[in-house]
Amino acid sequence: MRTAGKIFVVSNRGSYTLKETENGIVTVPSVSGLVSAVEPVLKQQGGVWISWGGREAGPQTKAVRLPIPQDNPLYYFHEVLLTPEEIQNYYHGFTNRALWPLCHYFLERCTYDPKEWSAYVKVNNKFAAALLTEFSPGSVVWINDYHLALVPGICRREMPDARLVFFWHIPFPHYDLFSTLPWAREMLQGLLGSTIIGFHLEDYALNFMDTVRNLLGAVIDYENYTVSWQGRLVRVRACPMGIDFAAFQDLAGKAETQAKARALREQIGTEFVALGVERLDYTKGILERLLAFENFLQDYPSYRGRLSLIQVAVPSRGSVKAYQQLRSQVEEAVGRINGRFSEGHYRPVHYFYRALPREELVSYYLAADIMLVTPLRDGLNLVAKEYVASRIDEDGVLILSKFAGAARELKGALLVNPYDIDGTARALQLALTLPAGQRRQRMQALREMVRKQDLRWWLQNFHLGSAGPKSGEIIVPRRVIKYSARQKGTAVDV
């Protein structure tokens, strides 16, 4: 059945993971920033979410198309089946061993394998074929992220007049770096099948346009952020993703959430609590953060017994060797720090290797005097915004990496270079000694920005907007960027 005039979302993983049981297929809700952003739109307007449901396809396995929810469908989940070989070569291979490290500036971690590239091409064709069975004229197609960069080009050939919107959620690297990819031209040609291509930051948009100009010879209009390609005008947008501010604020205001936060602080048992929450990924700077915390306890001994760090590492890509090694390094660092500085009931680092549901996560945000968001490179980072939205008491300090995309927006954070271990330790000391009035002033400014540029703002300015710029959209002529958009603003760089 086709759905006319609706929204078709295409992404590697979607709103549900599918698991086979004796009683049939069970749907398990997924938790991610993309799901939080996209699912409310689908439920409101109707449509189809096309994604891999996490199942391995066998010879007799058939893809499913499920109503969501089953008893009163608001949209449909269209499963794309992947074989074990495709999962290994497309997902664990090309996307995670080539594109992910490349776009996060870890060139030494990149592996460019022709077999994995072939799997990437094959899987992108699978997603495109699924979309073509669903699409009807007048609908909007929203394709997400680096996993599916070829889908717009494939679909453009079959649907020349379709509105294909693509959002690239991770950093887009400089031309010199991206050009090391042997299939860079094919990737760019695929992306240029889009009507609109979105990025979080102007820097990423400019890097993309520079790369298209240098590798494909396309005509670029930097003033209006457009690419002329094969007789079409492709618009490029910079619009940082927001969060559902009201949802986090409401959760933080619930009595049970606040009770859990108080219980957590009592369990930790120290005067001050710092918090880190992210996937266990080498781009997130967890190991560097632990080293900084260790240096802090060494250099500021008066805080031993008074400050604890809660580190939540969400399992990620556990079958990949690099991630297995990182987990071992992180757990070794936790053990060393606790071995050096534990005394009596005091444990410096409380380490949790698991995911937290949103309700519990907000209680952690409320319990933390300091939030450490210190990735080595990050496309944006929604955790920083979630912490701010949860601080209804207008207290708390956000320490934020200058290499996170969100650093451009979150004025009032303490900005750090996560590679500077001593500098991050000094930022911790500054956060602990900021007067209450300064903490409040900074948090009020952060909350106002996150509230204004929330999830609805992002959807209106990017996905649901017209083809041209709208009021409040971040589209800055290139000649102005050097003097305005790239300034540090009022954030403190320590």
C-alpha angles and dihedrals in degrees: 000000000000124000113218124209093005137117122270114199118196121190139143092248123020143189095302141037113216121221127184117228136167088267095051134265116345122202118220115194115241123225117215142120090255093053091048089052101041109034097065089055092050092047091050100043103022128231142122134296111210115197147124108276095206097258124131110232117232128189092274099035116121125198116244134218109207131192113233111239097016098217096045110017117213094168140347133251111218112196123217109203121219126194120229089254092052092048090052098045103031101035108024089028121041101014095043102031099038115018100033097053092037094055092045092053096251096129092160089064095052121113117189107198120173091210091055091047090053089053090050091054092047094049093046088054089052092054091046091050090052090051093049091056090055105036123106128179116273094033128117120234117206113193118189135213145328095307091073106034093134096053097084092054093047093049095043090065090055098035106034095172099041122124101236114182118190127190120193105204101189130059117290105219132224118282094252091057099041091049090065087074107096090216097043094121092053090049092052093046089052093051092048090064084079126099091215129014117198133199133176097239140032089237091061092046091050092047089053094049092046090051093048090050094048100041102033103024091233119165110252127200102200091180093062099022098241136138121210107216131164094338094312134102112229115198120217119204136189112206122148114223119249132206134233093270095179093053093054092043092051092049091050090053095056117108093227092053091051091047090054090050092053091047090051092052091049090050092051090045101200133119093239131033127197122192138204122182126175146112114289095257131139090235092061097071096229094144093047090049091053090050089051091050090050091051090048093056089046096049098037104040093168088075094058106114091016103069128049129181121219109202117190112190112189111212112253134174091344093173092061113095095222090057092047089053092048092052090052091049093048094048090047090053091049090051093048094049093047090046092052101043109023114115128172108321092345117111114177099202125039105193124195122184100197145080121265125217113238094254092056093041092058090054088055090051090052092049095052121091089189130031115204112203103167112152119168086227130353133173091224118316121227096193090075090054092045091055091051093048090050095053097090088157087066090231134112133075127252116211106195134184114243086222093063113097090228090066088081091062107030103081110180095045121116104246119214140177102237091206088061099080095181091046091055090049089053090050089056090053091049091049091053093051101043110123115249092247092056092047091052094046092051094046092048090055091047093049093049091053094046091046094051097043096044131144094283091051090052094049092049093047097046122012104027097032128101123267092266132066117285133204110286095017114137104239112139126179110247095241091058098049095078091061105034123012094043096050117111094237115196098326113121115240109206 
